[in-house]
């Protein structure tokens, strides 16, 4: 699937409204919103557009638009407001709730945009989260609402997403008929300015499906037509995409040299991640089929390196790792054999989670019992090699037991990590407390002093004083004009933690917020992040991060980059 349609339509910028949506409106914001509601909708929306790249400011205008719509009981205006709120959020779960709200208010209306837009938003977000069944269901509902819509481009875009998703899932027959319908829509809309691009894109998708359905001659005919038309239009991008499609077609026909020639010809002109993965996949397959295992492994390693960076599900990946396992088995390289056995099991679990639950016909030429049998074989082999050394046997046995335990608990552990990541990602701690003249009594400390120190701590947090790596209990107590004993007692009482943990938690919460909202911050190394938030070393930062969240910062950053990258 190319890109998420909801993001294309709403031009979503990845902003920070997870924070905005969770905050309480200030008195000033409340005053501004009440004032804005006196304007007409067009004026409010125009103001919203001017600040749409500042989610905090934009939220105020969208909220005013929403409240005005609710007060006037105007369902379309309410839906428009939720659409604006969706525009400024980068949280897929918030977007799904906004989509539900649009559907709730417009489900009984016949409108060119509603309630279809609500389902469209949900479809895009579910796809983004890897929940393909829910994504497909919502795309299908969206299209049903659009069947009478005069905007052919809108209908084409949604139907293409449906067909593309089915193709990804291996539902080739269904995807084929979807794209045949799309081709009819494109041809009937030949006066549209996007006609040529739509036509060539649909031909490309059909060639892929013809190849998958083993209708190779039909695919070849469309490829020739696509090459001819793209040359006539001087569309270089589409031309090389058809050259690549021709390479795949020659591969399926068994014409390996012709396939290599086409793939190599197109390779320099397409830097798309999926195109690179497919290039190395098919070059590796060809080398493997030609009895060139070393060359196959070289290509598959390049594929693996791309996957390690992007982590997008690839259906053929388990078979690639199976090739690695078999290759290193022949080489008697147990270390690498175990390495890729581990990757195979991981890729298999991802395949199960993302594809097989929708398409039961996706086959695999291995199973968990086979992998366990492979492991046992390795154990026996290692024991044979080390039989003259009792110590060696003990070490090897322990290693294999640990490996077996790792394989057994791997999926469970990954689920646990992902759960903790989602909790941390969606958690928006509100550490602020209002200045007060009355506080619970602490033995030996006056109420006046408690209030003064607490207000001082509030200022310390607001001004990000905790980012200074030289901050200590002693230095902060001097800054607050108190002593370490009083400061320590107050922190222990109100924060329920000692000063060191209080300081570290502030730094960790700040680091999480920056990682979620600042793309540049995500480029730092762990050590660099640690120094930015006040730690003296990456190790102390990692320990504090794990203690606070239950996951390490390296894992959090890796998962965060997946969420932040548009598909």
Residue pairs with C-beta under 8 A, 6 or more apart in sequence:
1 127
1 161
1 164
1 165
1 168
1 567
2 164
3 566
3 567
4 124
4 125
4 127
4 128
4 566
4 567
5 120
5 123
5 124
5 139
5 157
5 158
5 161
6 12
6 95
6 120
6 121
6 123
6 124
6 125
7 124
7 566
8 157
9 117
9 120
9 154
9 157
10 83
10 86
10 87
10 121
11 87
12 86
12 87
12 89
12 90
13 52
13 53
13 87
13 88
13 90
14 90
14 519
14 564
14 566
15 53
15 55
15 88
15 89
15 90
16 55
16 56
16 90
16 516
16 517
17 55
17 59
17 85
17 88
17 89
17 90
17 91
17 94
18 89
18 90
18 91
18 94
18 426
18 428
18 516
19 428
19 513
19 517
20 55
20 56
20 59
20 88
20 89
21 59
21 85
21 89
21 91
21 94
22 428
22 430
23 430
25 33
25 63
29 60
32 60
32 64
33 60
33 63
33 64
33 67
36 44
36 47
36 60
36 61
36 64
36 68
37 64
37 67
37 68
37 71
41 65
41 68
41 69
41 77
41 80
44 61
44 64
44 65
44 68
45 61
45 65
45 80
45 84
47 61
48 58
48 61
48 62
48 65
48 84
51 57
51 58
51 61
52 58
52 87
52 88
55 88
55 89
58 84
58 87
58 88
59 85
59 88
61 84
62 81
62 84
62 85
62 88
63 81
63 85
65 77
65 80
65 81
65 84
66 78
66 81
66 82
66 85
68 77
69 75
69 76
69 77
69 78
69 80
69 81
70 78
75 105
75 106
75 109
75 114
76 106
76 109
76 111
76 114
78 101
78 105
79 102
79 105
79 106
79 113
79 114
79 115
79 117
79 118
82 98
82 99
82 101
82 102
82 105
82 118
83 98
83 102
83 117
83 121
85 98
86 95
86 98
86 99
86 121
89 95
89 98
90 564
91 426
92 125
92 128
92 129
92 563
93 125
93 426
95 121
95 122
95 124
95 125
96 121
96 122
96 125
96 126
98 121
99 117
99 118
99 119
99 120
99 121
99 122
99 125
100 118
100 122
101 118
102 114
102 115
102 117
102 118
102 121
103 115
103 118
103 119
106 114
106 115
106 118
107 115
109 115
112 149
112 150
112 151
115 145
116 142
116 145
116 146
116 149
119 138
119 139
119 141
119 142
119 145
120 138
120 139
120 142
120 158
122 134
122 138
123 134
123 135
123 136
123 137
123 138
123 139
123 142
123 161
124 135
126 132
126 134
126 135
126 138
127 135
127 161
127 165
127 567
128 563
128 567
130 313
130 353
130 354
132 165
132 168
132 169
132 354
132 355
132 358
133 357
133 358
135 165
136 162
136 165
136 166
136 169
136 358
139 158
139 161
139 162
139 165
140 162
142 158
143 155
143 158
143 159
143 162
146 154
146 155
146 158
147 155
149 155
152 185
152 188
152 189
152 192
153 192
153 194
155 185
156 182
156 185
156 186
156 189
156 198
159 178
159 181
159 182
159 185
160 182
160 201
160 202
160 205
162 178
163 175
163 178
163 179
163 182
163 205
164 175
164 205
166 172
166 174
166 175
166 178
167 175
167 205
167 208
167 209
167 212
168 315
169 355
169 358
169 359
170 315
170 355
170 359
170 361
170 362
171 358
171 359
172 209
172 212
172 213
173 213
175 205
175 209
176 206
176 209
176 210
176 213
179 202
179 205
179 206
179 209
180 206
182 202
182 205
183 199
183 202
183 203
183 206
186 195
186 198
186 199
186 202
187 199
189 195
189 198
192 198
196 229
196 233
196 235
197 235
197 238
199 229
200 226
200 229
200 230
200 233
200 235
200 238
200 242
201 238
203 222
203 225
203 226
203 242
204 226
204 238
204 241
204 242
204 245
206 219
206 222
207 219
207 222
207 223
207 226
207 242
207 245
207 249
208 245
208 248
210 216
210 218
210 219
210 222
211 219
211 245
211 248
211 249
211 252
214 252
216 249
216 252
216 253
219 245
219 249
220 246
220 249
223 242
223 245
223 246
223 249
226 238
226 242
226 245
227 239
227 242
227 243
227 246
230 236
230 238
230 239
230 242
231 239
236 269
237 269
237 270
240 265
240 266
240 269
240 270
241 266
241 270
243 262
243 265
243 266
244 262
244 263
244 266
244 270
244 275
244 278
244 279
246 262
247 258
247 259
247 260
247 261
247 262
247 263
247 266
247 282
248 259
248 278
248 282
249 259
250 256
250 258
250 259
250 262
251 259
251 282
251 285
251 286
256 286
256 289
256 290
259 282
259 286
260 283
260 286
263 279
263 282
263 283
267 279
270 276
273 306
273 310
273 312
274 312
276 306
277 303
277 306
277 307
277 314
280 299
280 300
280 302
280 303
280 306
281 299
281 300
281 303
281 314
281 316
281 320
283 299
284 295
284 296
284 297
284 298
284 299
284 300
284 303
284 320
284 323
285 296
287 293
287 295
287 296
287 298
287 299
288 296
288 323
293 327
293 330
296 323
296 327
297 323
297 324
297 327
300 320
300 323
300 324
303 320
304 320
304 343
307 314
307 317
310 565
311 558
311 562
312 567
313 350
313 351
313 354
313 355
314 347
315 351
315 355
315 362
317 347
317 350
317 351
318 344
318 347
318 348
318 351
318 364
318 366
319 364
319 365
321 340
321 341
321 343
321 344
321 347
322 344
322 365
322 366
324 336
324 340
324 343
324 344
325 337
325 340
325 341
325 344
325 374
328 334
328 336
328 337
328 340
329 337
334 378
334 381
334 382
337 378
338 378
338 403
341 371
341 374
341 375
341 407
342 403
342 406
342 407
342 410
344 366
344 371
345 368
345 371
345 407
345 410
346 410
346 414
348 364
348 366
348 368
349 410
349 411
349 414
351 362
351 364
355 362
356 362
371 407
372 404
372 407
375 400
375 403
375 404
375 407
378 400
379 396
379 397
379 400
382 396
382 400
383 393
383 396
383 397
386 392
386 393
386 396
387 393
417 551
417 555
418 559
420 549
420 550
420 551
421 551
421 555
421 556
421 559
424 512
424 549
424 550
424 551
424 556
425 516
425 559
425 560
425 563
429 509
431 461
431 506
431 509
432 458
432 461
432 462
433 454
433 458
435 451
435 454
435 455
435 458
436 451
436 454
437 451
438 447
438 451
439 447
439 450
439 451
439 454
440 493
441 447
441 450
442 450
442 489
442 490
442 493
444 489
445 486
445 489
445 490
449 482
449 486
450 490
452 480
452 482
453 480
453 482
453 486
453 487
453 490
454 490
454 494
456 479
456 480
456 482
457 480
457 490
457 491
460 466
460 476
460 479
460 480
461 506
464 510
465 471
465 476
465 479
466 503
466 506
466 507
466 510
466 534
467 507
467 510
467 532
467 533
467 534
468 534
469 531
469 534
469 535
469 536
471 503
471 534
473 484
473 487
473 488
473 499
474 484
476 487
476 499
477 483
477 484
477 486
477 487
480 487
487 499
488 498
488 499
491 497
491 498
491 499
491 502
492 498
495 502
497 505
503 534
504 535
504 544
504 547
504 548
505 544
505 548
507 533
507 534
507 535
507 541
507 544
508 533
508 544
508 545
508 548
508 549
509 548
510 533
511 529
511 532
511 533
511 541
511 545
511 553
512 549
512 556
514 521
514 532
514 533
515 521
515 522
515 529
515 556
515 557
515 560
516 560
519 564
521 529
521 532
522 557
522 560
522 561
522 564
524 532
525 538
526 538
526 541
526 542
526 553
526 554
526 557
527 537
527 538
527 541
529 538
529 541
529 553
530 536
530 537
530 538
530 540
530 541
530 542
533 541
535 541
535 544
541 553
542 552
542 553
542 554
545 551
545 552
545 553
545 556
546 552
549 556
